[in-house]
Amino acid sequence: DQSLMRTTLLHGILKNFEENRKHFPRFAFFEIGKEIHKQAGALPQEIPHLAAGYYGDGGLTELTRLAECLVGRVEIRPTVATRPFEHPQRSAEVLAGSQVIGRLFEFHPDWVEGRAAVLD
């Protein structure tokens, strides 16, 4: 039920989130896969990604700990510009040194009911 060439892992994450929250008051999940990104004048790039989610209280804290376990010391910095599916006041960039390596966010309230945090 998924395209062979996905441009984001978030569709699968949202689907898993919606299904699991029907049955559990608290849960965590992840997906590892490749995203396909277009490049001007060149073949598309296949970029490996990890997306992890947490549903329940303390999700952003749990996902910050996950990032620290995977990478070591990280800095979490509020993001200036949010994407349409991100909560406008609950999104941040994850930095290792000076390099942005990911984002932490809750889904925008218009996308889901409840509190779900995602590390992408």
PEFENMO-V46458 format. One record per residue. N is the residue number from 1. PSI is psi in degrees with one decimal (NA if undefined). OMEGA is omega as a letter, one per 40 degrees, with the letter a starting at -180 (999 if undefined). Layout:
n = <N/N>
psi = <PSI/PSI>
omega = <OMEGA/OMEGA>
This chain:
n = <1/2/3/4/5/6/7/8/9/10/11/12/13/14/15/16/17/18/19/20/21/22/23/24/25/26/27/28/29/30/31/32/33/34/35/36/37/38/39/40/41/42/43/44/45/46/47/48/49/50/51/52/53/54/55/56/57/58/59/60/61/62/63/64/65/66/67/68/69/70/71/72/73/74/75/76/77/78/79/80/81/82/83/84/85/86/87/88/89/90/91/92/93/94/95/96/97/98/99/100/101/102/103/104/105/106/107/108/109/110/111/112/113/114/115/116/117/118/119/120>
psi = <9.0/152.6/149.7/-27.1/88.5/143.4/-9.1/150.5/-9.0/-28.3/-42.7/-39.2/-46.0/-40.5/-46.4/-41.4/-50.3/-41.3/-44.5/-33.1/-13.7/-24.0/-20.4/140.0/-16.0/134.9/162.8/152.9/165.1/164.2/136.9/130.0/175.5/140.0/146.5/124.3/128.7/150.7/136.6/125.0/15.2/170.4/152.2/151.5/137.0/116.7/121.4/140.7/153.4/128.2/132.7/148.4/157.9/131.2/127.2/178.2/144.2/17.5/-43.8/-36.2/-45.2/-40.4/-29.4/-43.6/-40.5/-47.1/-40.6/-37.1/-37.2/-36.9/-25.2/-140.3/126.0/158.3/137.0/123.9/130.0/140.8/147.8/-45.0/122.3/157.0/160.9/-29.5/-2.0/145.5/130.6/-27.0/0.5/60.4/148.5/159.7/148.1/123.3/139.6/108.2/-125.9/2.5/129.3/121.2/-4.2/-172.7/147.0/135.2/158.2/148.6/149.0/140.0/-27.5/-21.1/-38.4/159.3/148.0/-176.5/113.9/131.0/149.1/139.4/116.7/NA>
omega = <i/i/i/a/a/i/i/i/a/i/i/i/a/i/i/i/a/a/a/a/i/a/a/i/a/i/i/a/i/i/i/a/i/i/i/a/i/i/i/i/a/i/i/i/i/a/i/a/i/i/i/a/i/i/i/i/i/a/a/i/i/a/i/i/i/i/i/i/a/a/a/a/i/i/i/a/i/a/a/a/i/i/a/a/a/i/a/i/a/i/a/i/i/a/i/a/i/a/i/a/i/i/i/i/i/i/i/a/i/a/a/i/i/a/i/i/a/i/a/999>
